[in-house]
């Protein structure tokens, strides 16, 4: 992902009210990590696994923060239980910032991720997690703001899947 796009992504998160981010490092969107870490208005918490990221972000949300969880789409599988119990059943709004590895629009797609990518959206659908696929920076700020508003209105996780020029 180009540096300017990474800056826009972080500024869009911030403009949408996100001030707390849990994450497990990955490769596609990794340029956002130092930008969030260095922003005094945002808190960045590294985690051991994506399920932990969901529960920590949910705790922050219940404590008054507007939280996001940043992960690659393999984390959807790891965090299913937490997404269902904390996110859906308890009604905790969270923004899921997901690098969409292996999906058709993943510009670095390979056989290693193709199966994971093929099943990511069906798994989100099965969990009842609404989502938007972003392939370019067109209207990025609006799309992120809309996703945060949807998560808060639905009182549930909302996923943004980043691919296309975000995967360069």
N, C-alpha and C positions, 0 to 999 in steps of 0.2 A: 504494500500500500504506500502510496506517495505521502511524503511528510505533510503536505498541505491538507490532504484528505484526512489524515490522522488528527491534525489540529482541529479541523472542522467537526470531526466526530466528537472529540472531547468537549469542544465549545458547545456543541449541540446538546450533549448530555447535561452539561452545566446549566445551559439556558432552560432546559426542561425541568430543572430542579434537582437533578441527581447530585448528591453530595457525599455518598458512601458507596464504595465499590469493593466487592470481594472478587477474587480471581485466582484461577489456576493458569499459570503461563502456558501459552501456545504460540504458534508461529505466524498465523495470518494477520492478526491485528495487534501484534506485540508492540508496535510503535506508540500505542496509546498509553502503555504502562508508565513510562517516565513522565509523560505529560500530566497524567492524573496525579502521580506521586508528587510532582513538583508544584502542584496547584494548592495553595494554602486553604482554599475553600472546599477541597475534596479530600476524603479519607480513603486510602487504598489498603486493603487487607489481603495479604496472600494466604492461601489455604492449602491443605493437603489433598483435598478431593472436592468434587463439585457438590456433593451432598452437603458437606460442611459449609460450602459457600452459600448454599440456599438458606440453611438454618441461621447462619451468622447474619446474613443480609436481612432475613425476616426479623430477627431480634433487633437489629438496628432500625428497621421500619417501625416496629412496635414501640421503639424508644423515641420516635419522632423524626428519624432520618428519611430521606427519599433514596432508596437503595437500588443498586443494579448489581447483577452477577455477570461477570465476563468469563466466558469459557469457549471451548470449541464444541462442536456438536456431539462429539463422543460423550461429553458430560451430561447430555440429556439422558442417556441410558443410566449413568451412574447416579443421577439425582432424581430418578422417577419417584421413589418413595417420598422424599422430602417435598418435591413439587406437588404431589397429591395431598399429603397430610398438612403441611404448613401452608403451601400456596393456595390450593383449591379448597380443602376442607375447612381450614381456619380463616380463609379469606384474606390473606396477606398479599398486597400488591407488590410485585417485584418486576423490574425490567430485566430481561435476559438478553444480554449482548453476546450473540453466538457467532463464532467464525464457522461458516458452513462448508466444512471440508467434504469433498467427495460428491457434492451436488453437481448437477450438470453445469451451473454457472461458475463453479470453482475453476479458476484458470490454471491452478496447479494440480488438478485432479489426477489421481493415479489409481491403480488397482488396489493399493493399500487402503484407500478411503472410499472407493466407489460404493461398496455395500453399505457402509455407515451412512453415506450421503443419501443413498436411495431410501433408507428407512427413517431418516430423521423427521421429515414432515409427517409421515404416517404416525410415528410415535407421539409427536406433539398433538396431532389430531386425536389420537386415542386417549391422551391425558386430558384433553379438553383445554389445551393451552393455545390461545389465539396467537397468530404470528404474522409477520410481514417479511418478505424477502427483499433485500436491498442489493442491487447489483451495481449501482453507481451513486455518485454524490448528488444527483438531481433531487432537489427538495429535501435534502438530508435533515435539515433543522426541523422542518414541518413533520416529517415522518417520525422522528424521534419524539418530538413533543406530543404527537398524536398517540404514540405507543405508551408513553408515560400516563397520559390522560386516560387511555383505555384501561391500563392496569389499575389505576386508582378508581375509576368508575366501576369496573367489574369486580374490584377487590380480589384480584387474582394475578398470577404471573402473566406477562405478555412477552413474547419472544421476537427479537429482531435478528434475522439470519443474514449475515453479511457475506457476500460472494462477489463475483465479477471483479470490478476494479479494486475492491477491498482485498482480494486474494492475490494481487500481483506481487 
